Amino acid sequence: MREIRERQPWNPDVLTLLWEIKRMRSLLLRLDQVSCDLRRPTGLMGDIYDELMQQIAVEPCVVERKEWTAEILEAPYKLRKGMGPR
């Protein structure tokens, strides 16, 4: 998104669209964060809920964040001096 903004910094429509994309990405990430605490409704709403959770799980911004988190939490390749294996 930064590259798009840098290519057209004078275009207010591009900036507006980029802000909207950022807002929607943020909304999806927050929904993914709280989804484990949400209870599945019964009836027809349960099916809608299931479909929503499946779609959120494969959103690119959610997948990226989960990959970044996994990379950060991985053990270091080379142990530092005096540091034993976990």
Number of C-alpha atoms within 10 A of each C-alpha: 10 8 8 11 15 9 10 12 13 10 10 11 11 15 16 11 12 16 13 12 13 12 12 12 16 14 12 15 19 12 15 16 11 9 13 10 8 9 9 14 12 10 8 8 11 13 13 14 16 12 11 11 15 11 10 17 15 11 14 11 15 20 14 12 12 13 12 11 11 11 11 10 9 8 11 10 6 7 10 9 6 6 8 7 8 4
